Amino acid sequence: MLKPPRIKSSYAIVDVTSGRLALQRFLKSHAGVPVIIRGVLTDPFGGDDGVSIEFNMDVQSIQVVGP
């Protein structure tokens, strides 16, 4: 069985459904909110631009871990 490769990422987009308006208001006056995202990377979203490839993720949970 093949092992998944080690990966590195510095950017992600999250499609927020529940709590989206409250998060939008919060972020207007705060620099950010730390979270832990658990999910499954499923397939490429785009092509290789020579630097990175975006991937779709089925998000299983998002946990806010700070203010």
C-alpha positions in Angstrom: 0.0 0.0 0.0 1.4 3.4 -0.9 1.9 6.0 1.8 0.5 9.5 1.2 3.2 12.0 0.3 4.4 14.6 2.7 2.8 17.9 1.7 3.3 21.6 2.6 0.8 24.4 2.2 0.7 28.1 3.0 -2.8 29.0 1.8 -6.3 27.6 1.8 -9.9 28.8 1.0 -12.7 27.5 3.2 -16.3 27.6 2.1 -18.2 28.7 5.3 -21.9 27.9 5.5 -22.9 28.0 9.2 -21.7 31.1 11.1 -20.5 32.9 8.0 -22.1 36.3 8.8 -20.8 36.2 12.4 -17.3 35.3 11.1 -17.4 38.1 8.6 -18.3 40.6 11.3 -15.6 39.2 13.7 -12.9 39.4 11.0 -13.7 43.1 10.3 -12.2 44.0 13.7 -9.8 41.2 14.2 -6.7 40.1 12.3 -7.8 36.4 12.2 -9.0 33.5 14.1 -6.9 30.3 14.6 -8.6 27.1 13.6 -7.8 23.4 13.1 -9.4 21.9 10.0 -9.9 18.2 9.6 -10.8 16.8 6.2 -10.0 14.7 3.3 -8.2 16.0 0.2 -10.2 14.5 -2.7 -8.9 15.7 -6.1 -7.1 18.5 -7.8 -9.0 21.8 -8.2 -6.7 23.3 -10.8 -3.6 22.6 -12.8 0.1 22.9 -11.9 1.3 26.5 -12.3 4.9 25.5 -11.7 4.6 26.5 -8.0 1.5 24.8 -6.6 -1.7 22.8 -7.3 -5.0 23.5 -5.5 -6.9 20.6 -4.2 -10.6 20.1 -3.1 -11.2 19.0 0.5 -14.2 17.5 2.1 -14.2 19.2 5.4 -15.1 17.0 8.3 -14.7 19.6 11.1 -13.4 23.0 11.9 -12.4 23.8 15.5 -11.8 27.4 16.7 -8.7 27.2 18.9 -8.3 30.9 19.8 -9.9 34.3 20.0 
